[in-house]
Amino acid sequence: MSESYIQNLFAERIGGKAYGKSTQIYKFEKIKRAKRAALAAHPNTEIIDLGVGEPDEMALPLSVRALCEEAQKPENRGYSDNGCLEFKRAAANWMYKVCGVPGIDPETEVIHSIGSKAALAILPAALINPGDVAIMTVPGYPVFGTHAKWLGGEVFNLKLTEENHFLPDLASIPKDVLKRAKALVLNYPNNPTGASATKEFFAKAVEFARQNNLVIISDAAYAALVFEGKPLSIFSVPGAKDVAVELHSMSKMYNMTGWRMGFVVGNPLLVKAYGDVKDNTDSGQFLAIQKACAASLDHPEITHKIAAKYSRRMDLLVGLLNKFGLKATKPKGSFFLYVRAPKAVVTAEGQRTEFKSGEDMSQWLITEKLISTVPWDDAGPYLRFSVTFIAKGEADERRVIGEIEKRFAGLKFEF
Ligand SMILES: Cc1ncc(COP(=O)(O)O)c(C=O)c1O
């Protein structure tokens, strides 16, 4: 077939006339290919998938039952636009009950999202003009920055390093960048580092935002998955509502990734602007899903159960990796364990393989050991292990960890 004129119509933001012609393979595609190749080479061996970023189980029965009931009601059939009050009220209550944040006005300070990803894609249109800067942290979830760039904005990356407990050094942002910056995007507990923020850090960030006329987008997709204590909302800092919105998500805390539901909460003017752009982007999530999510938010014990599972698995995985000399520290929340890649590995047979990056080690693990992970090389060579691996119950979890131990037998990692 001759080349279609359509090839010449693509916008520069996705590659323009060269769209689809790049031979560059992106990280997640590389991982998928390596998994396929490993499976083809060892069709009878189980791939242990520590790479996925979503729960291994479905939503709990209470949520599913509520959805079944709500889906049968004719009044839930239509467009929901910017959402129903039942969900907004449940979200405001949840902010108080679970995060200890009182006084969220459900009418003006909460609007649902079709998942945090959708909110991160919508919010830049409310804030970013050409030439404006979005301050993002790396490694991280890039969606806000991608859209900021598509709107003619720029991204300034702040590195998250072990020395700084994976909290960004705000003082390192150059003055000329700050002058043009509009938004600071934070994500705690963090994907991929698993790090949590502290109230002191959030207080510093709020003050920094106020002094530099910045909006804080606090992506709290993992906020409720904590292993001890209460989830930390940026709104636990007095005055944070003057500068911030927080993005919460049903995906991880209620095993609802496919349901596509979350909420944007905080500064009423920002929430309103989000709602105005959202209104021109989507027509709202199915009301039956919103109402089932409202019912679920009234049961935070569901999240406690899910978090306890990840905590238990994390203990097993951290113990195992440390046994082999990898330096793993249990995070305070999320389901991600971020581990520095060693310089080399020596097998029991004496074969030595050098790793120049996290990606090298990740490729070696999938090819040689059929263990899938996600490499991150933006701020040093690291691997992300996720404890969302498939296992039914505690005995099966121990079996999976035991299987990794067998595959690691005799390995020596060099740093
Ligand atoms: C940091 C972060 N933010 C947002 C999201 C998107 O979550 P949701 O399912 O709510 O769209 C993810 C999903 O992996 C994430 O890791």
The ligand as a Tripos MOL2 file, in Angstrom:
@<TRIPOS>MOLECULE
LIG
   16    16     1     0     0
SMALL
NO_CHARGES

@<TRIPOS>ATOM
      1 C1          1.9560    7.6360   40.6100 C.3       1 LIG1
      2 C2          0.7220    7.2520   39.8790 C.ar      1 LIG1
      3 N1         -0.2090    8.1720   39.6610 N.ar      1 LIG1
      4 C3         -1.3350    7.8740   39.0060 C.ar      1 LIG1
      5 C4         -1.5610    6.6050   38.5260 C.ar      1 LIG1
      6 C5         -2.8310    6.3520   37.7730 C.3       1 LIG1
      7 O1         -3.7560    5.7030   38.5570 O.3       1 LIG1
      8 P1         -5.2580    5.5730   38.1440 P.3       1 LIG1
      9 O2         -5.5410    4.1220   38.0020 O.co2     1 LIG1
     10 O3         -6.0360    6.2180   39.2550 O.co2     1 LIG1
     11 O4         -5.4590    6.3150   36.8590 O.co2     1 LIG1
     12 C6         -0.6140    5.6120   38.7190 C.ar      1 LIG1
     13 C7         -0.8290    4.2630   38.1880 C.2       1 LIG1
     14 O5         -0.0030    3.4230   38.1150 O.2       1 LIG1
     15 C8          0.5640    5.9460   39.4270 C.ar      1 LIG1
     16 O6          1.5140    5.0400   39.6500 O.3       1 LIG1
@<TRIPOS>BOND
     1     1     2 1
     2     2     3 ar
     3     2    15 ar
     4     3     4 ar
     5     4     5 ar
     6     5     6 1
     7     5    12 ar
     8     6     7 1
     9     7     8 1
    10     8     9 2
    11     8    10 1
    12     8    11 1
    13    12    13 1
    14    12    15 ar
    15    13    14 2
    16    15    16 1
@<TRIPOS>SUBSTRUCTURE
     1 LIG1         1 GROUP 0 **** ****
